[in-house]
Amino acid sequence: MKKALLLVTAVVFLIACGGVKKTQEAINTGNYNQAINSALKNLADNKSKKGHQVYILMLEEAFEKNAARELQNISFLEKDGNPANLEAIYKGYSYLKNIQQRI
């Protein structure tokens, strides 16, 4: 009985850590949108749950890095001065606003 309980506990722990690991891996590889989606999905159930506190930190990190990258891209397009880039600049700002509203 003790072995079965230990095995079940270990499996639950590994499954719980798998989501954190995938989210952190997405941040490390630069896939911030996937990391944000994963963190938001996990936080949607219960934000105050102790096991979800790590998702809050990863969400903050992914949002900051994603916003910095997007703002850098927008800045580059603005400095270019090409009127054809206005739509891409608008879409960049809309994308940032959309993510902020989801959070």
C-alpha positions, 0 to 999 in steps of 0.5 A, spaced: 500 500 500 505 504 501 509 503 495 502 504 491 501 511 494 508 513 493 508 511 486 501 515 485 505 521 489 511 521 484 507 520 478 502 526 480 509 530 482 512 529 475 506 531 471 505 537 475 512 539 474 512 537 466 508 544 465 512 548 468 518 545 465 515 546 458 513 553 459 520 555 462 523 551 455 518 555 451 521 562 454 528 559 454 528 558 446 524 565 445 517 562 444 514 567 448 507 567 445 507 559 447 510 561 454 504 566 455 499 561 453 501 556 457 502 560 463 495 563 462 492 556 461 495 554 468 493 560 472 486 560 469 484 555 474 486 558 481 491 564 481 492 563 488 494 556 488 501 555 491 503 550 486 501 556 480 506 561 483 511 559 479 507 560 473 506 568 475 513 569 475 514 565 468 508 569 465 512 576 467 518 574 464 515 572 458 511 578 457 517 582 459 521 579 454 516 579 448 514 586 449 521 588 449 522 584 442 516 587 439 517 594 441 524 593 438 521 591 432 516 597 432 522 601 433 526 599 427 520 599 423 519 606 425 526 608 424 526 606 417 520 611 415 517 607 410 510 608 409 509 601 407 511 599 414 505 603 418 500 597 418 506 592 421 507 597 426 499 598 428 499 590 428 505 590 433 502 595 437 495 591 437 498 585 438 501 588 445 495 590 447 491 584 446 496 580 450 496 585 455 488 585 456 489 577 456 493 577 462 
